[in-house]
Amino acid sequence: MKIDGPFYATMDTAAAEAKRLAAIGYDGVYSLEGSWDPFFPLVLASEHAPELDIATGIAVAFPRNPSHIAYQAWDLQKFSKGKFNLGIGSQVKAHIEKRFGVDFNPPAARMREYILAVKAFFNCWQHGERLDFQGKYYRHTLMTPMFNPGPNPYGLPPIMLGALGPKMTEVAGEVADGLIVHPFNSQPFIEETTLPSVDVGLAKSGRSRDDFIMQINAIIITGETEEAYKAAEKSVKDLLGFYASTPAYRPPMDAVGFGDLQPKLNALSKEGKWAELAAYIDDDFVDAFVVRGRPEEIAAKLKQKYGSYTDRLAIYAPYAAPDQMWKSIVAELKTV
């Protein structure tokens, strides 16, 4: 199992942050698409900490044409000497239609075609296949020598799909190289919905779990002092309230008996009462979605919860904590 760290870095901080995360002992870093581009900082991460795997976790797919993202992935795979994973996802409908201004529906069918289109570019460049992808949502039929980068000496970059619902998760199993499990996950939902959906998709493509990468994003609460622990808990409760207010994220809540809370939190968010959401996140809710405890307990708890089906474990801890604490946790994860 490889351990990945969150790469909250902009262009001006990327070099130093990559070195810091490498020193902690992470095997790789993943960038997020927030208020800056998820691809650019990874270039600097690869240059200044070449031992790290790099990944987008995730880049929003639909606003980017498959041709654009194929070229970006190809360049990063070559520059990183084979250490790049292309993580993509659909985002939610409101953002795709209102923020990015592009079509969303039907998301699972559109994403399936999107990934196949990106792979058509990869196969054209790597294996000399004719570019002749003609689908319902994407059409790519022209590749002249001037625009063909040629074979990648480090092979094809894996395509990881971030998914939550069973249809999108099945798409990951069928056409992607791996699944990025959303950090807002509950264990019953993973075991009863996510993993069976992956298996359905894998069966369609004639593959097994051995041919597939499972990456789990794990939200963690920990701290070396009571004060640090409480600060981490507050930050995570704010995060959980935000996730729980989103209608698309209700299924993992239903799986642990908290589904009825979602409409209330969604109504509060529409009223702009973001600061009130965390008050509804009680200890039972936290325990359903988070691994928490003293620093020396975290590695064993993560392994117990996710170890039987995880190839890459992505740490998600949105709060300040000492590097030495994380270094100890990561080291123990690699030995448990």
Residue pairs with C-beta under 8 A, 6 or more apart in sequence:
1 307
1 310
1 311
1 312
1 313
1 333
1 334
2 27
2 28
2 53
2 311
2 312
2 313
3 25
3 26
3 27
3 28
3 312
3 313
3 314
3 315
3 330
3 333
3 334
4 26
4 27
4 28
4 29
4 30
4 53
4 55
4 57
4 215
4 312
4 313
4 314
4 315
5 21
5 24
5 26
5 28
5 29
5 30
5 314
5 315
5 326
5 330
6 29
6 30
6 32
6 314
6 315
6 316
6 317
6 318
7 14
7 17
7 18
7 21
7 29
7 30
7 31
7 32
7 41
7 42
7 45
7 54
8 17
8 32
9 17
9 18
9 31
9 41
9 44
9 45
10 36
10 41
11 36
11 40
11 41
11 44
13 41
14 40
14 41
14 42
14 43
14 44
14 45
14 48
15 44
15 45
15 47
15 48
16 48
17 45
18 29
18 44
18 45
18 46
18 48
18 49
18 52
19 48
19 49
20 323
21 29
21 49
21 52
22 49
22 51
22 52
23 323
23 327
24 323
24 326
24 327
24 330
25 327
25 330
25 331
25 334
26 52
26 315
26 330
27 52
27 53
27 312
28 52
28 53
28 54
28 55
28 83
28 85
28 312
29 42
29 45
29 49
29 52
29 53
29 54
29 55
30 54
30 55
30 56
30 57
30 87
30 314
31 38
31 39
31 41
31 42
31 54
31 55
31 56
31 57
32 38
32 57
32 58
33 56
33 58
33 59
33 60
38 56
38 57
38 58
38 59
39 56
39 59
39 72
39 76
42 54
42 55
42 56
42 76
42 80
42 84
43 76
43 79
45 52
45 54
46 52
46 54
46 76
46 79
46 80
46 83
46 84
47 79
50 80
50 81
50 83
52 83
53 83
53 84
53 85
54 76
54 80
54 83
54 84
54 85
55 84
55 85
55 86
55 87
55 160
56 85
56 86
56 87
56 88
57 87
57 160
57 162
57 180
57 215
57 217
57 314
58 87
58 88
58 89
58 160
58 162
58 180
59 69
59 86
59 87
59 88
59 89
60 88
60 89
60 90
60 91
60 95
60 96
60 100
61 69
61 88
61 89
61 90
61 111
61 114
62 90
62 91
62 96
62 100
62 102
62 103
62 104
62 110
62 114
63 96
63 100
63 101
63 102
65 138
66 114
66 117
66 118
66 120
66 121
66 138
66 140
67 121
67 140
69 86
69 88
69 118
70 118
70 121
70 122
71 121
71 149
73 84
73 86
73 118
73 157
73 159
74 121
74 122
74 125
74 149
74 152
74 157
75 149
76 84
76 86
76 157
77 83
77 84
77 152
77 154
77 155
77 156
77 157
78 152
78 153
78 154
80 154
81 154
82 154
82 155
84 157
85 157
85 158
85 160
85 178
85 213
86 118
86 157
86 158
86 159
86 160
87 160
87 161
87 162
87 180
88 114
88 115
88 159
88 160
88 161
88 162
89 161
89 162
89 163
89 180
90 96
90 104
90 107
90 110
90 111
90 162
90 163
90 168
91 100
92 246
92 248
93 104
93 105
93 107
93 248
96 102
96 103
96 104
97 103
97 104
103 110
103 137
104 110
107 167
107 168
108 165
108 167
108 168
108 170
108 171
109 136
109 137
110 137
111 161
111 168
111 171
112 171
112 174
112 175
113 135
113 136
113 137
113 138
114 137
114 138
115 159
115 161
115 171
115 175
115 176
116 133
116 135
116 175
117 133
117 135
117 138
117 140
118 159
119 159
119 175
120 129
120 131
120 132
120 133
120 140
121 131
121 140
121 143
122 156
122 157
123 129
124 130
124 131
124 143
124 148
125 148
125 149
125 150
125 151
125 152
126 151
126 152
126 155
126 156
127 151
130 143
131 140
131 141
131 142
131 143
132 141
133 139
133 140
133 141
134 141
158 177
158 178
158 213
159 176
159 177
159 178
160 176
160 177
160 178
160 179
160 180
160 213
160 215
161 168
161 171
161 172
161 176
161 178
161 179
161 180
162 179
162 180
162 182
163 169
163 171
163 172
163 179
163 180
163 181
163 182
164 182
164 184
164 185
164 248
164 249
164 251
164 252
165 248
165 251
166 193
166 194
166 197
167 197
169 179
169 193
169 194
169 197
169 198
169 201
170 197
170 198
170 200
170 201
170 204
171 201
172 178
172 179
172 198
172 201
173 179
173 197
173 198
173 199
173 200
173 201
173 202
173 203
173 204
173 205
173 207
173 212
174 201
174 202
174 204
174 205
175 201
175 205
177 212
177 213
178 212
178 213
178 214
178 215
178 311
179 194
179 198
179 212
179 213
179 214
179 215
180 215
180 217
180 314
181 190
181 194
181 214
181 215
181 216
181 217
182 217
182 249
182 252
183 217
183 218
183 219
183 243
183 314
183 316
184 219
184 240
184 243
184 244
184 249
184 252
184 289
185 194
185 216
185 217
185 252
185 289
186 252
186 253
186 255
186 256
186 288
186 289
187 288
187 305
188 255
188 256
189 251
189 252
189 254
189 255
189 256
190 216
190 309
192 255
193 251
193 255
195 309
198 209
198 212
198 214
199 209
202 208
202 209
202 211
202 212
209 309
213 311
213 312
214 309
214 310
214 311
214 312
215 310
215 311
215 312
215 313
215 314
216 306
216 309
216 310
216 312
216 313
216 314
217 314
217 316
218 291
218 302
218 305
218 306
218 313
218 314
218 315
218 316
219 236
219 239
219 240
219 289
219 290
219 291
219 316
219 317
220 290
220 291
220 292
220 298
220 302
220 315
220 316
220 317
221 229
221 232
221 233
221 236
221 286
221 290
221 291
221 292
221 293
221 317
222 229
222 232
222 292
222 293
222 294
222 295
222 297
222 298
222 317
222 321
222 325
222 329
223 229
223 230
223 231
223 232
223 295
223 321
224 295
224 321
224 322
224 325
228 321
231 319
231 320
232 317
232 319
232 321
233 286
233 292
234 278
235 318
235 319
236 286
236 290
236 318
236 319
237 278
237 281
237 286
238 277
238 278
239 318
240 278
240 281
240 285
240 286
240 289
240 290
241 265
241 274
241 277
241 278
241 279
241 280
241 281
242 269
242 274
242 277
243 249
244 253
244 258
244 261
244 262
244 265
244 277
244 280
244 281
244 285
245 262
245 265
245 266
245 268
245 269
245 277
246 266
247 262
247 266
249 262
250 259
250 262
252 289
253 259
253 261
253 262
256 288
256 289
258 285
258 288
261 280
261 285
264 280
265 277
265 280
268 274
268 276
268 277
269 277
286 292
291 298
291 301
291 302
291 305
293 301
295 325
295 328
295 329
296 328
296 332
298 329
299 329
299 332
299 333
299 336
300 332
300 336
302 313
302 333
303 333
303 336
306 313
307 336
313 333
315 326
315 329
315 330
317 326
